[in-house]
Amino acid sequence: MTVFSGRVPARLALAACLALSAITLGGCSPWWRAYRIDVQQGNNLDSTALSRLKLGMTRDQVRFVLGTPLVTDVFHVDRWDYVYRRERVAGATAETRRIAVFFKADRLDLVEGEGFPEDLITRINASPEGSSPAPVAAAGVGR
């Protein structure tokens, strides 16, 4: 009858060490990655929301259409900045959109933007001041 003397045979120790190394290093492998979701930051602005803007709208109307601005500067109180950024899993920036709205006497005066069709921004800035804005009351329902 063999009594276990407390020593581990060399082959068993080597096999355990190799198995532990394979499991540990397997987590570093580039083709074994945990699932990562796309990261969205800021206000998700689309062309339909932007097309509802009209010159002459009040601050409250602009906030209702576009949401709360991401950046409000105490040194430029007449400017609101909306930024949207979406990153894909691979880390490359898929899209970045920026909108800056400017107010004069608490009324929308100018819109500047990147990541949107230029004709849309031009159409907003060319809209006659005081024209009736597109109806937005129904658009906020279900958001």
C-alpha positions as CSV (number, residue, x, y, z in Angstrom):
1,M,0.0,0.0,0.0
2,T,1.4,3.4,-1.1
3,V,1.0,6.3,1.3
4,F,0.8,9.8,-0.2
5,S,4.0,11.5,1.0
6,G,2.9,15.1,0.2
7,R,4.9,15.4,-2.9
8,V,3.3,16.1,-6.3
9,P,4.8,14.1,-9.2
10,A,6.7,16.4,-11.6
11,R,4.4,15.6,-14.6
12,L,1.3,16.5,-12.7
13,A,2.8,19.8,-11.5
14,L,3.9,20.6,-15.1
15,A,0.4,19.8,-16.5
16,A,-1.2,22.0,-13.9
17,C,1.2,24.8,-14.6
18,L,0.6,24.6,-18.4
19,A,-3.2,24.5,-17.9
20,L,-3.2,27.5,-15.6
21,S,-0.9,29.4,-18.1
22,A,-3.2,28.5,-21.0
23,I,-6.3,29.7,-19.2
24,T,-4.6,32.9,-18.0
25,L,-3.1,33.8,-21.4
26,G,-6.3,32.9,-23.2
27,G,-7.9,36.1,-21.8
28,C,-5.3,38.2,-23.6
29,S,-5.9,36.7,-27.0
30,P,-7.2,39.1,-29.6
31,W,-9.8,36.8,-30.9
32,W,-11.3,36.0,-27.5
33,R,-12.9,39.3,-26.4
34,A,-15.8,40.0,-24.2
35,Y,-18.8,41.7,-25.9
36,R,-18.5,45.5,-25.9
37,I,-21.4,47.7,-26.7
38,D,-21.3,50.9,-28.8
39,V,-20.8,54.0,-26.7
40,Q,-23.2,56.9,-27.4
41,Q,-22.5,60.3,-25.7
42,G,-24.4,63.6,-25.8
43,N,-27.7,64.6,-27.4
44,N,-28.8,62.2,-30.2
45,L,-29.7,64.8,-32.8
46,D,-31.2,63.8,-36.1
47,S,-32.2,65.8,-39.2
48,T,-35.9,65.7,-38.4
49,A,-35.4,67.4,-35.0
50,L,-33.1,70.0,-36.5
51,S,-35.6,70.7,-39.3
52,R,-38.1,71.8,-36.7
53,L,-35.9,74.8,-35.7
54,K,-37.0,78.2,-37.0
55,L,-35.4,81.6,-36.4
56,G,-37.2,83.5,-33.7
57,M,-38.0,80.6,-31.5
58,T,-37.7,81.1,-27.8
59,R,-35.1,79.3,-25.6
60,D,-37.9,77.1,-24.2
61,Q,-39.0,76.1,-27.7
62,V,-35.5,75.2,-28.8
63,R,-35.0,73.2,-25.6
64,F,-38.2,71.3,-26.3
65,V,-37.1,70.5,-29.8
66,L,-33.5,69.6,-29.3
67,G,-33.4,68.8,-25.5
68,T,-31.2,70.2,-22.9
69,P,-27.9,71.5,-24.3
70,L,-24.8,69.5,-23.5
71,V,-22.7,72.7,-23.0
72,T,-23.8,76.0,-21.7
73,D,-21.1,78.5,-21.1
74,V,-21.4,81.2,-18.5
75,F,-19.2,83.5,-20.6
76,H,-21.3,83.0,-23.7
77,V,-24.9,82.9,-22.4
78,D,-26.4,83.3,-25.8
79,R,-24.8,80.1,-27.2
80,W,-25.8,76.5,-26.6
81,D,-23.8,73.6,-27.9
82,Y,-25.2,70.2,-28.7
83,V,-22.6,67.4,-29.3
84,Y,-23.3,63.8,-30.2
85,R,-20.6,61.2,-30.5
86,R,-20.9,57.5,-31.1
87,E,-18.0,55.1,-30.9
88,R,-18.0,51.6,-32.3
89,V,-16.6,48.5,-30.6
90,A,-13.3,48.7,-32.4
91,G,-12.6,52.1,-30.9
92,A,-12.8,54.1,-34.1
93,T,-15.2,57.1,-34.0
94,A,-18.2,56.2,-36.2
95,E,-19.8,59.6,-36.2
96,T,-19.6,63.0,-34.5
97,R,-22.2,65.7,-34.8
98,R,-22.1,69.2,-33.4
99,I,-24.8,71.9,-33.4
100,A,-24.3,75.4,-31.9
101,V,-27.4,77.6,-31.6
102,F,-27.1,81.3,-30.9
103,F,-29.7,83.6,-29.4
104,K,-30.2,87.3,-29.6
105,A,-32.7,88.9,-27.2
106,D,-33.7,85.3,-26.1
107,R,-34.7,84.4,-29.6
108,L,-33.0,81.9,-31.9
109,D,-30.8,83.9,-34.2
110,L,-28.3,81.5,-35.9
111,V,-27.5,77.8,-36.2
112,E,-24.1,76.3,-37.0
113,G,-23.5,72.6,-37.4
114,E,-21.1,69.8,-38.4
115,G,-22.2,66.4,-39.4
116,F,-25.5,67.5,-41.0
117,P,-26.4,68.3,-44.6
118,E,-25.3,71.9,-45.3
119,D,-28.6,72.6,-47.1
120,L,-30.4,71.9,-43.8
121,I,-28.4,74.4,-41.8
122,T,-28.7,76.9,-44.6
123,R,-32.5,76.4,-44.8
124,I,-32.8,77.0,-41.0
125,N,-30.7,80.2,-41.1
126,A,-32.7,81.4,-44.1
127,S,-36.1,80.8,-42.5
128,P,-37.9,84.1,-42.0
129,E,-37.8,85.3,-38.4
130,G,-41.1,85.0,-36.7
131,S,-42.4,82.4,-39.0
132,S,-44.6,79.9,-37.4
133,P,-42.4,76.9,-36.2
134,A,-43.4,73.4,-37.2
135,P,-45.7,71.8,-34.8
136,V,-43.6,70.0,-32.2
137,A,-46.2,69.2,-29.5
138,A,-46.9,65.8,-31.0
139,A,-43.3,65.0,-31.6
140,G,-42.4,64.9,-27.9
141,V,-45.0,62.2,-27.2
142,G,-43.6,58.8,-26.7
143,R,-40.0,59.8,-26.3
